[in-house]
Amino acid sequence: MLRPDSIRRTLHPNINS
């Protein structure tokens, strides 16, 4: 299953920037 963090990265790939 996809973790909440993974889902957030998918929705916001630039969130790490």
CHARMM internal coordinates of N, CA and C (Angstrom, degrees):
IC EDIT
DIST 1 N 1 CA 1.4772
DIST 1 CA 1 C 1.5401
ANGL 1 N 1 CA 1 C 111.00
DIST 1 C 2 N 1.3124
ANGL 1 CA 1 C 2 N 114.94
DIHE 1 N 1 CA 1 C 2 N 149.10
DIST 2 N 2 CA 1.4708
ANGL 1 C 2 N 2 CA 118.31
DIHE 1 CA 1 C 2 N 2 CA 179.55
DIST 2 CA 2 C 1.5262
ANGL 2 N 2 CA 2 C 110.64
DIHE 1 C 2 N 2 CA 2 C -79.22
DIST 2 C 3 N 1.3079
ANGL 2 CA 2 C 3 N 115.10
DIHE 2 N 2 CA 2 C 3 N 133.85
DIST 3 N 3 CA 1.4728
ANGL 2 C 3 N 3 CA 118.52
DIHE 2 CA 2 C 3 N 3 CA -179.53
DIST 3 CA 3 C 1.5301
ANGL 3 N 3 CA 3 C 110.45
DIHE 2 C 3 N 3 CA 3 C -79.69
DIST 3 C 4 N 1.3174
ANGL 3 CA 3 C 4 N 117.42
DIHE 3 N 3 CA 3 C 4 N 157.35
DIST 4 N 4 CA 1.4812
ANGL 3 C 4 N 4 CA 121.59
DIHE 3 CA 3 C 4 N 4 CA 179.99
DIST 4 CA 4 C 1.5273
ANGL 4 N 4 CA 4 C 110.66
DIHE 3 C 4 N 4 CA 4 C -53.21
DIST 4 C 5 N 1.3131
ANGL 4 CA 4 C 5 N 116.77
DIHE 4 N 4 CA 4 C 5 N -37.99
DIST 5 N 5 CA 1.4719
ANGL 4 C 5 N 5 CA 119.94
DIHE 4 CA 4 C 5 N 5 CA -179.22
DIST 5 CA 5 C 1.5324
ANGL 5 N 5 CA 5 C 110.15
DIHE 4 C 5 N 5 CA 5 C -66.36
DIST 5 C 6 N 1.3250
ANGL 5 CA 5 C 6 N 115.42
DIHE 5 N 5 CA 5 C 6 N -39.55
DIST 6 N 6 CA 1.4641
ANGL 5 C 6 N 6 CA 119.28
DIHE 5 CA 5 C 6 N 6 CA -179.87
DIST 6 CA 6 C 1.5298
ANGL 6 N 6 CA 6 C 110.11
DIHE 5 C 6 N 6 CA 6 C -66.39
DIST 6 C 7 N 1.3162
ANGL 6 CA 6 C 7 N 115.67
DIHE 6 N 6 CA 6 C 7 N -40.84
DIST 7 N 7 CA 1.4678
ANGL 6 C 7 N 7 CA 119.38
DIHE 6 CA 6 C 7 N 7 CA -179.76
DIST 7 CA 7 C 1.5282
ANGL 7 N 7 CA 7 C 109.60
DIHE 6 C 7 N 7 CA 7 C -63.95
DIST 7 C 8 N 1.3188
ANGL 7 CA 7 C 8 N 115.79
DIHE 7 N 7 CA 7 C 8 N -41.15
DIST 8 N 8 CA 1.4794
ANGL 7 C 8 N 8 CA 118.54
DIHE 7 CA 7 C 8 N 8 CA -179.17
DIST 8 CA 8 C 1.5145
ANGL 8 N 8 CA 8 C 109.47
DIHE 7 C 8 N 8 CA 8 C -64.77
DIST 8 C 9 N 1.3191
ANGL 8 CA 8 C 9 N 117.60
DIHE 8 N 8 CA 8 C 9 N -36.75
DIST 9 N 9 CA 1.4743
ANGL 8 C 9 N 9 CA 119.99
DIHE 8 CA 8 C 9 N 9 CA 179.96
DIST 9 CA 9 C 1.5230
ANGL 9 N 9 CA 9 C 108.99
DIHE 8 C 9 N 9 CA 9 C -67.42
DIST 9 C 10 N 1.3131
ANGL 9 CA 9 C 10 N 116.28
DIHE 9 N 9 CA 9 C 10 N -33.77
DIST 10 N 10 CA 1.4755
ANGL 9 C 10 N 10 CA 119.03
DIHE 9 CA 9 C 10 N 10 CA -179.68
DIST 10 CA 10 C 1.5268
ANGL 10 N 10 CA 10 C 109.85
DIHE 9 C 10 N 10 CA 10 C -69.37
DIST 10 C 11 N 1.3248
ANGL 10 CA 10 C 11 N 115.58
DIHE 10 N 10 CA 10 C 11 N -38.48
DIST 11 N 11 CA 1.4666
ANGL 10 C 11 N 11 CA 119.16
DIHE 10 CA 10 C 11 N 11 CA 179.58
DIST 11 CA 11 C 1.5233
ANGL 11 N 11 CA 11 C 110.60
DIHE 10 C 11 N 11 CA 11 C -75.73
DIST 11 C 12 N 1.3473
ANGL 11 CA 11 C 12 N 115.72
DIHE 11 N 11 CA 11 C 12 N -34.60
DIST 12 N 12 CA 1.4746
ANGL 11 C 12 N 12 CA 120.51
DIHE 11 CA 11 C 12 N 12 CA -179.20
DIST 12 CA 12 C 1.5252
ANGL 12 N 12 CA 12 C 110.12
DIHE 11 C 12 N 12 CA 12 C -132.54
DIST 12 C 13 N 1.3323
ANGL 12 CA 12 C 13 N 116.49
DIHE 12 N 12 CA 12 C 13 N 78.44
DIST 13 N 13 CA 1.4663
ANGL 12 C 13 N 13 CA 120.50
DIHE 12 CA 12 C 13 N 13 CA -179.80
DIST 13 CA 13 C 1.5235
ANGL 13 N 13 CA 13 C 111.29
DIHE 12 C 13 N 13 CA 13 C -61.30
DIST 13 C 14 N 1.3198
ANGL 13 CA 13 C 14 N 115.98
DIHE 13 N 13 CA 13 C 14 N -22.91
DIST 14 N 14 CA 1.4717
ANGL 13 C 14 N 14 CA 119.44
DIHE 13 CA 13 C 14 N 14 CA -179.03
DIST 14 CA 14 C 1.5196
ANGL 14 N 14 CA 14 C 111.55
DIHE 13 C 14 N 14 CA 14 C -92.35
DIST 14 C 15 N 1.3145
ANGL 14 CA 14 C 15 N 116.85
DIHE 14 N 14 CA 14 C 15 N 9.44
DIST 15 N 15 CA 1.4793
ANGL 14 C 15 N 15 CA 120.27
DIHE 14 CA 14 C 15 N 15 CA -177.65
DIST 15 CA 15 C 1.5321
ANGL 15 N 15 CA 15 C 110.23
DIHE 14 C 15 N 15 CA 15 C -66.62
DIST 15 C 16 N 1.3120
ANGL 15 CA 15 C 16 N 115.47
DIHE 15 N 15 CA 15 C 16 N -26.53
DIST 16 N 16 CA 1.4646
ANGL 15 C 16 N 16 CA 119.64
DIHE 15 CA 15 C 16 N 16 CA -178.52
DIST 16 CA 16 C 1.5267
ANGL 16 N 16 CA 16 C 110.91
DIHE 15 C 16 N 16 CA 16 C -78.13
DIST 16 C 17 N 1.3165
ANGL 16 CA 16 C 17 N 116.89
DIHE 16 N 16 CA 16 C 17 N -19.00
DIST 17 N 17 CA 1.4708
ANGL 16 C 17 N 17 CA 119.94
DIHE 16 CA 16 C 17 N 17 CA -177.81
DIST 17 CA 17 C 1.5158
ANGL 17 N 17 CA 17 C 110.09
DIHE 16 C 17 N 17 CA 17 C -68.67
END
COOR INIT
IC SEED 1 N 1 CA 1 C
IC BUILD
